[in-house]
């Protein structure tokens, strides 16, 4: 099986062009292993679509399927453009959370960054959960997949490795949840670390950045209609949240290498 390893700010996936095999979940578990496989946060299949230019299916490192991945979908845009599957710099991609619009910025025939219309973020009322011996208050946000955004004073002291996995599987979130710890850094600037559902700690989470910005705007921490810089372990994403909750995300997409796996 031929694959391309790509990443958005260190959030890395193995990309395969074609139909999704029946054993996709098992393949993702096997190939995502960073010691016995290629090493990644999961696998993304780029597929035909009757509703959009392309489709995408996302399988996490533990084999579970995700509805949407902000860093992953940017790499889909780079993949299909760089490899000549499209000559358009504006495409649609069908995901399990709906059809998303991508606008690619290319230089020298290669995509360098991608802006994704993420749709409307749905921000709920903050509530507290008991996790890992702590009481943690967060804001639930949906951007096609579920997030729990926790604002903290010091990101370095955030209980990412303890409360993160406990909240992910908390009874308040029957299908699991992505957990973001977020420290405001000043006007329209946030520092975020993430425990991703199905993958654990990752270098970046595009949907998590969008959820964090949306939660910050709803609480008056950041301004609507202006870019919010979300600083992740792997780099910075620019997220703009409109007055009605519409979200645009802009960030880089990079190819690491091409590979062939024995499956």
URCORMO-V949009 format. One record per residue. N is the residue number from 0. RES is the residue in three letters. PSI is psi in whole degrees, -180 to 180 (* if undefined). NEAR is the number of other C-alpha atoms within 12 Angstrom. Layout:
# URCORMO-V949009
n/res/psi/near
N/RES/PSI/NEAR
N/RES/PSI/NEAR
This chain:
# URCORMO-V949009
n/res/psi/near
0/UNK/125/19
1/UNK/139/19
2/UNK/163/30
3/UNK/125/34
4/UNK/128/37
5/UNK/162/37
6/UNK/153/43
7/UNK/106/43
8/UNK/36/34
9/UNK/-9/31
10/UNK/98/45
11/UNK/143/43
12/UNK/160/52
13/UNK/124/48
14/UNK/133/48
15/UNK/132/36
16/UNK/121/26
17/UNK/-173/22
18/UNK/152/19
19/UNK/124/26
20/UNK/162/21
21/UNK/-28/9
22/UNK/31/15
23/UNK/-40/32
24/UNK/-44/27
25/UNK/-38/23
26/UNK/-41/35
27/UNK/-42/41
28/UNK/-43/32
29/UNK/-51/29
30/UNK/-22/37
31/UNK/-17/33
32/UNK/128/24
33/UNK/-3/17
34/UNK/-39/11
35/UNK/0/12
36/UNK/-160/23
37/UNK/-30/33
38/UNK/113/31
39/UNK/174/41
40/UNK/-1/47
41/UNK/-168/47
42/UNK/144/50
43/UNK/126/51
44/UNK/130/42
45/UNK/117/37
46/UNK/165/27
47/UNK/158/22
48/UNK/139/21
49/UNK/-12/13
50/UNK/-13/18
51/UNK/179/21
52/UNK/-38/29
53/UNK/165/33
54/UNK/163/36
55/UNK/141/44
56/UNK/136/42
57/UNK/127/42
58/UNK/125/41
59/UNK/172/40
60/UNK/-25/38
61/UNK/5/27
62/UNK/-13/28
63/UNK/154/27
64/UNK/135/33
65/UNK/151/37
66/UNK/-33/32
67/UNK/150/42
68/UNK/114/49
69/UNK/-45/53
70/UNK/-38/48
71/UNK/-41/50
72/UNK/-30/57
73/UNK/-40/52
74/UNK/-31/51
75/UNK/-44/58
76/UNK/-45/51
77/UNK/-42/45
78/UNK/-55/44
79/UNK/-30/39
80/UNK/-50/33
81/UNK/-34/27
82/UNK/1/19
83/UNK/15/15
84/UNK/-16/21
85/UNK/151/21
86/UNK/8/20
87/UNK/143/21
88/UNK/2/30
89/UNK/117/27
90/UNK/165/32
91/UNK/145/33
92/UNK/126/39
93/UNK/127/32
94/UNK/174/36
95/UNK/-10/23
96/UNK/20/27
97/UNK/179/25
98/UNK/130/27
99/UNK/144/38
100/UNK/130/31
101/UNK/137/39
102/UNK/118/32
103/UNK/140/37
104/UNK/115/27
105/UNK/148/22
106/UNK/132/14
107/UNK/31/9
108/UNK/5/19
109/UNK/140/25
110/UNK/132/34
111/UNK/-38/28
112/UNK/161/34
113/UNK/137/41
114/UNK/128/38
115/UNK/128/44
116/UNK/105/36
117/UNK/-3/46
118/UNK/-159/31
119/UNK/129/29
120/UNK/137/39
121/UNK/112/30
122/UNK/126/33
123/UNK/-177/22
124/UNK/141/17
125/UNK/146/21
126/UNK/166/18
127/UNK/146/19
128/UNK/151/26
129/UNK/123/21
130/UNK/129/25
131/UNK/38/19
132/UNK/9/12
133/UNK/155/17
134/UNK/116/16
135/UNK/125/30
136/UNK/129/23
137/UNK/170/36
138/UNK/122/35
139/UNK/134/36
140/UNK/136/38
141/UNK/126/36
142/UNK/45/42
143/UNK/-21/32
144/UNK/162/38
145/UNK/142/36
146/UNK/154/45
147/UNK/107/50
148/UNK/121/48
149/UNK/116/44
150/UNK/135/35
151/UNK/162/26
152/UNK/-29/17
153/UNK/109/19
154/UNK/-29/24
155/UNK/-22/16
156/UNK/3/16
157/UNK/138/26
158/UNK/57/30
159/UNK/-46/34
160/UNK/-17/24
161/UNK/-57/21
162/UNK/-29/33
163/UNK/-59/39
164/UNK/-31/27
165/UNK/-41/30
166/UNK/-39/43
167/UNK/-41/36
168/UNK/18/26
169/UNK/149/24
170/UNK/-22/14
171/UNK/-16/21
172/UNK/83/21
173/UNK/-33/11
174/UNK/9/20
175/UNK/167/28
176/UNK/151/40
177/UNK/139/50
178/UNK/122/52
179/UNK/130/54
180/UNK/128/48
181/UNK/128/42
182/UNK/119/33
183/UNK/135/30
184/UNK/3/22
185/UNK/-171/18
186/UNK/119/21
187/UNK/42/30
188/UNK/128/30
189/UNK/148/44
190/UNK/125/38
191/UNK/140/47
192/UNK/152/42
193/UNK/143/48
194/UNK/109/40
195/UNK/136/45
196/UNK/122/42
197/UNK/-10/33
198/UNK/-21/39
199/UNK/-151/34
200/UNK/129/33
201/UNK/164/38
202/UNK/-26/30
203/UNK/156/41
204/UNK/112/49
205/UNK/-46/57
206/UNK/-32/54
207/UNK/-38/52
208/UNK/-41/56
209/UNK/-44/58
210/UNK/-40/54
211/UNK/-43/58
212/UNK/-41/58
213/UNK/-42/51
214/UNK/-40/44
215/UNK/-39/46
216/UNK/-42/37
217/UNK/-28/28
218/UNK/0/22
219/UNK/11/16
220/UNK/-36/23
221/UNK/162/31
222/UNK/140/27
223/UNK/150/27
224/UNK/1/21
225/UNK/146/23
226/UNK/135/28
227/UNK/124/39
228/UNK/117/33
229/UNK/111/45
230/UNK/116/36
231/UNK/173/37
232/UNK/-33/28
233/UNK/-4/27
234/UNK/-162/29
235/UNK/135/31
236/UNK/148/42
237/UNK/122/34
238/UNK/128/45
239/UNK/126/41
240/UNK/120/39
241/UNK/172/27
242/UNK/-28/18
243/UNK/9/17
244/UNK/3/31
245/UNK/139/28
246/UNK/130/42
247/UNK/134/38
248/UNK/132/48
249/UNK/133/39
250/UNK/173/46
251/UNK/165/39
252/UNK/133/41
253/UNK/144/31
254/UNK/134/34
255/UNK/-57/24
256/UNK/165/18
257/UNK/143/19
258/UNK/170/20
259/UNK/127/17
260/UNK/141/22
261/UNK/115/12
262/UNK/*/16
